[in-house]
Amino acid sequence: MDWMKIDVLKNEKNFVEFTIEGQRHTLPNLLKQKLLENKSVEFVSYVLEHPMDKSAKFVLRTDGKSPKKALEDAAKEIEEELDDFSKKVKKALK
C-alpha cells in the first residue's frame, strides 16, 4: 500500500496520536476494533475531522504495553485473519 502514509503527531510512553493518510473508515475501524480487544489498551479512537477528509486521526492510550507494541500486535492479528479469510475464499470459490 504505497498510497498509505502514517504521520506521528505525538509519541509518548503510553500515548500516541497519528494520522493514517488515504484511509477513511475501513482500515481505521478494523484497527480500532482489534486494539479494543487488547487488555493493555485503555482508550483508542479515530476521527475524520471533516466529512471530506481522506485521513483518519488516531488516538491510542495504553497501560503497561507500549502503544507501538499494541499497534504491532493488532496489525499482526489483522494480517493473520486476512490470510485465513483469503485461503477460505480460494477454497470456497474453486
C-alpha positions in Angstrom: 0.0 0.0 0.0 2.3 2.8 -1.2 -0.5 5.3 -1.0 -0.9 4.9 2.7 1.2 7.2 4.9 1.3 7.4 8.7 2.2 10.7 10.3 3.0 10.6 14.1 1.8 13.7 15.8 2.6 12.7 19.4 4.6 9.8 20.7 4.8 9.4 24.5 5.4 6.4 26.8 1.7 5.3 27.0 0.2 7.5 24.4 0.4 8.0 20.6 -1.5 10.2 18.2 -1.1 9.8 14.5 -2.9 10.1 11.2 -3.3 7.5 8.5 -3.5 9.3 5.2 -5.5 7.7 2.4 -7.8 5.9 4.8 -11.4 6.9 6.0 -13.2 4.1 7.9 -12.3 0.7 6.6 -8.8 0.1 8.0 -9.2 2.6 10.9 -12.3 0.9 12.2 -10.7 -2.6 11.8 -7.6 -1.4 13.7 -9.7 0.2 16.4 -11.7 -3.0 17.0 -8.5 -5.1 17.2 -6.9 -2.6 19.6 -10.0 -2.7 21.8 -9.5 -6.5 22.3 -6.1 -5.8 23.9 -6.3 -5.6 27.7 -3.4 -3.1 27.8 -5.4 -0.6 25.7 -7.1 2.0 27.9 -8.5 4.1 25.1 -8.5 4.1 21.3 -10.4 6.2 18.9 -10.2 7.7 15.5 -11.9 10.7 13.9 -12.3 12.2 10.5 -12.0 15.9 11.2 -14.1 16.8 8.1 -16.6 14.7 6.1 -14.4 15.1 3.0 -11.2 14.1 4.8 -9.2 11.2 3.3 -7.2 10.8 6.5 -8.1 9.3 9.9 -6.7 10.8 13.1 -6.0 8.1 15.7 -5.5 8.5 19.5 -4.2 5.5 21.5 -3.5 5.2 25.2 -2.2 2.1 26.8 -1.5 0.8 30.3 1.6 -1.3 30.6 2.2 -2.3 26.9 3.7 0.4 24.7 1.4 1.9 22.0 3.9 0.7 19.4 3.7 -2.9 20.6 -0.1 -2.7 20.8 -0.2 -1.5 17.2 2.2 -4.1 16.0 0.2 -6.9 17.7 -3.1 -5.6 16.2 -1.5 -5.4 12.8 -0.2 -8.9 13.0 -3.6 -10.2 14.1 -5.3 -8.4 11.2 -2.8 -9.9 8.8 -3.4 -13.4 10.1 -7.2 -13.0 9.9 -6.9 -11.7 6.3 -4.6 -14.6 5.3 -7.1 -17.1 6.8 -10.0 -15.3 5.0 -8.1 -15.4 1.7 -7.5 -19.1 2.0 -11.1 -19.8 2.8 -12.3 -17.7 -0.2 -9.9 -19.6 -2.5 -11.2 -22.9 -1.2 -14.8 -21.9 -1.4 -14.6 -20.5 -5.0 -12.8 -23.4 -6.7 
